[in-house]
Amino acid sequence: MLDDGRVLYAERKGKLKLYHPATGKMQVIAEFNVSREYVSKRASAPKEKTACRA
């Protein structure tokens, strides 16, 4: 939360959003390339890849 009441929201899929409580609107302010492939705590890749569903 920022000093002026706006809220930053980071999505796991890579979008950084800014919520304006005065207007009730959310704005995408940045997009980052992120990896969606799961890696276990042991740092080993999964044996099978599955399709990502939207």
C-alpha positions as CSV (number, residue, x, y, z in Angstrom):
1,M,0.0,0.0,0.0
2,L,1.3,3.4,-0.9
3,D,1.2,6.5,1.3
4,D,-1.7,8.0,-0.8
5,G,-3.9,4.9,-0.4
6,R,-3.2,3.3,-3.8
7,V,-2.4,-0.4,-3.7
8,L,0.2,-2.3,-5.8
9,Y,-0.8,-5.8,-6.8
10,A,1.6,-8.3,-8.4
11,E,0.1,-11.2,-10.3
12,R,1.9,-14.6,-10.5
13,K,1.5,-14.4,-14.3
14,G,3.7,-11.3,-14.4
15,K,1.4,-8.2,-14.4
16,L,1.9,-5.4,-11.9
17,K,-1.3,-3.5,-11.2
18,L,-2.2,-0.3,-9.4
19,Y,-5.5,0.0,-7.6
20,H,-7.0,3.5,-7.2
21,P,-9.5,3.3,-4.3
22,A,-10.9,6.8,-5.1
23,T,-12.1,5.6,-8.5
24,G,-12.4,1.8,-7.8
25,K,-10.3,1.1,-10.9
26,M,-7.3,-1.1,-11.4
27,Q,-4.6,-0.3,-14.0
28,V,-1.8,-2.5,-15.4
29,I,1.4,-0.5,-14.9
30,A,4.0,-3.1,-15.9
31,E,4.3,-6.6,-17.4
32,F,7.2,-9.0,-16.6
33,N,8.2,-12.2,-18.4
34,V,7.9,-15.0,-15.7
35,S,8.5,-18.7,-15.8
36,R,5.4,-20.7,-15.2
37,E,7.2,-24.0,-15.0
38,Y,7.2,-25.6,-11.5
39,V,10.5,-26.5,-9.9
40,S,10.4,-28.4,-6.6
41,K,12.3,-27.4,-3.5
42,R,14.9,-29.9,-4.5
43,A,15.5,-27.9,-7.7
44,S,14.5,-30.8,-10.0
45,A,12.3,-30.2,-13.0
46,P,9.0,-32.1,-13.1
47,K,9.1,-35.4,-15.0
48,E,6.1,-34.6,-17.2
49,K,5.0,-31.2,-18.5
50,T,1.3,-30.5,-18.5
51,A,-0.6,-27.9,-20.6
52,C,-1.4,-24.7,-18.9
53,R,-5.2,-23.9,-19.0
54,A,-6.4,-20.3,-18.9
